[in-house]
Amino acid sequence: MSSSSFKKRKKRGPTWKVDNGIHQLANSIRKRFEELPPLSSKCCIYRVPRTLRSVNSCAYKPCIISIGPLHHGTTRLQGMQEHKLRYVQDFLRRNERRTLKDYLRAIKGWEKKAREYYIESVSLSSDEFVEMVFVDGCFVIEFFVNWHWEVLDEQDRIFGKPSLEHVIRRDFLLIENQLPFFVLEGLYNLAFENEFTKGFLSFVDLSSEVLLGESELPKKFKKPDRILHFVDFMRTYFLPSNRRDLNYVPPRNVEWDFPQGVGDLHDAGVQFATTTKHSSLLDIKFENGILYIPKLDVEDHTEALLLNLSAFEQCHYNYDSYIVDYILLMDVLITTLKDVDILISSGIVSNSLGNNDDVARLFNTICRETSYEAHKFYYSDLCRQLVAHSKAPWNKWKATLRHDYFNNPWTIISVFAAIVLLILTVVQTACCIFSLKR
């Protein structure tokens, strides 16, 4: 080998190594591209974004039970696995014509579609995924059936002692703790296939009873087959009677402002009242100086429910949000303890938290990190009406008269007596003047 060729090869050595390394890295990245699962339009079960979770991370975590893959295997929730299996045993006794293999075979057929519902790829193997869906799904159904029939084994540790049903029901309504609704409905239909001719409840009707406390499915569920999961079920229930026209594009340059808080609106002459019993939670309206707000029962799980509904909307219905807009409006209206007191005295808010300060705190923090579309804000017209009413001087004068002089019977009597006395004085003065002229 000549010295010149040796020098030439030596000179190319480092470059060749770099090129070869880049080639291998490029192939590795291309291989990872090929391994990416296809994106699905069916995605509807999400991890809560970190920004939203920072407001109250506990509101998105299951307290005692995991449902679905996102919290599957969490150590602190393993205590309920035994109860799940006991409920699975009871579920399998519901239909003697169906075997365990029948249910597993059905879930196997739904696996691909079910996996597409989740925001992230589920790392469980096919058998692990099918087992998880079967166990969790049977538990949910058996829980619902026991809630409906109220016929329980004395040894039951959920509806018996200690009573955990309300905490479990709370865990069913977390966006990260979901199974696809079609899976639950499919399992239910397999188990009770011979009962529907006897007037047995459909699964969507049973869900209405357990989750909503209503034995009859509300009319707004026109197409129950479109229900995605339990959080979507609750959102559908709360939707207002009059919804946006999705084909209408509102102008972005139309200005509006948020109104003042309840106390300031009250001082400006706005009165507050509840709507009819069958109104949606979001059916807020302003008519003839009265702001009608549907009753809201504030209890231990209200914050978790509203936060999960809001997170789901921001992930899935960002351009068609209603719950988010409701929470923002209530946050504006409720700022101080006085605001809460007025809403409670008007029958609009029922407080089971024990302290009215807790209600104000709930709404003052619940919409932090929340994003919304200002030009699509559902209550923008309502805000304009309230702002215009509060700025009108005559409304403030009327409110002052009503609050300062007509707020109790004795004040009314005093004002009436003063008016009568003034009239008599004027009459007496006029009579005196008339007699002097004569």
Secondary structure, 3 states (H helix, E strand, C coil): CCHHHHHHHHHHHHHHHHHHHHHHHHHHHHHHHHHCCCCCCCCCECCCCHHHHCCCHHHHCCCCCCCCCCCCCCHHHHHHHHHHHHHHHHHHCCCCCCCHHHHHHHHHHHHHHHHCCECCCCCCCHHHHHHHHHHHHHHHHHHHHHHHHCCCCCCCCCCCCCCCHHHHHHHCCCCCCCCCHHHHHHHHHHHCCCCHHHCCCCHHHHHHHHHHCCCCCCCCCCCHHHCCCHHHHHHHHHCCCCCCCCCCCCCCCCCCCCCCCHHHHHHCCCEEECCCCCCCCCCCEEECCEEECCCEEECCCHHHHHHHHHHHHHHHCCCCCCHHHHHHHHHHHCCCHHHHHHHHHCCCEEECCCCHHHHHHHHHHCCCCCCCCHHHCCCHHHHHHHHHHHHCHHHHHHHHHHHHHCCCHHHHHHHHHHHHHHHHHHHHHHHHHHHHHC
